[in-house]
């Protein structure tokens, strides 16, 4: 009986672990910084998604830009009629 009762006596008469448990309970009840943490996480997620989307569409935008640049270099102007023609259906080369 003495061997099975010693943990109860030890924790009853000592203050071992109680302050830490009280601090943990008190910390879990506080919600002062929770909104700030939510906003930081939300903002980081939005920035991360923006970077991902930017990297995802960067190469197609470069390809379209190069295609438009090639088409604009082949612009034929006629000074007598003042007409500008651009051939956008030219194959990429």
N, C-alpha and C positions, 0 to 999 in steps of 0.2 A: 504494500500500500504506500509506503514511503517513496518508492521509486516512481510510481505513477503520479504522485501528487507534487513532486518537486518542481515540474515546470509551472504549475499553477502558482505555487508559492513564490517562485523566482520572479515571474512576471507581475505578480500582485504586489510584491514588496519592492521591486526595483522599477525604475523609470526607463527601462531599456526599450528603445524603439518608439516610445509614445510621442516625443517631440517631433520626430521625423514624420510620423503618420499624421499628426495634427497639421504640420506644414503642408503635406501633400493634400490633405482634405481642404485646407484653406485655399491653396493654390488652384485646385480644381473648381472651387466655387466662384472664383473671380473671373469676370468676363470683360474687364476694362480694355484689354488689348486685342480682343478677338476680332473686332471690326477692322482694325488696322492690319492684322494678319490676313484676313479675308481679302482686303483690297490689294495687298501686296501679291498674294497668290493669283488673284484674278488678273491683275495688271501684267504679271510675269507670263501668264498663260496667253494673254492677248498679244503681247510682244513676241512671244515664241511662235505663235501661229502666223503672225505677220512676217517674221523672218522666214519661216518655212514656205509660205506662199510666194514671197519675193524670190527666194532661191529656186522654187519650182517653175516659175514663169520667166525667169531671167533669160534662159537660152532661147525659148520661142520668140521673145521680144527682140532679141539680137538678130535672129534669123529674119524676122519681118522687117526690121530696120535695114539690114543689108539688102534685102530684096527691093525695098523702096529706093534705097540709094542707087542700086544698079539701074532701076527703071528711070530715075530722075536724071542719071547721067546720059541716058539715051534720048533726052527730050529734043525733039526737032522743032525748031522755030522757023517760021517763014516771016521775014520782015515785011514783005509786001502785003500780006493778008492779016498779019497780026494774030495768027492762030497758033496755039501751043497744043501739041499732041503728045501723049505719054502712052507707051505700050506697057501695061502692067501684066500682060499675059506672056511676056518674054520668058523663056525657060531660064531657070537659075543656072548660072555657069560660073 
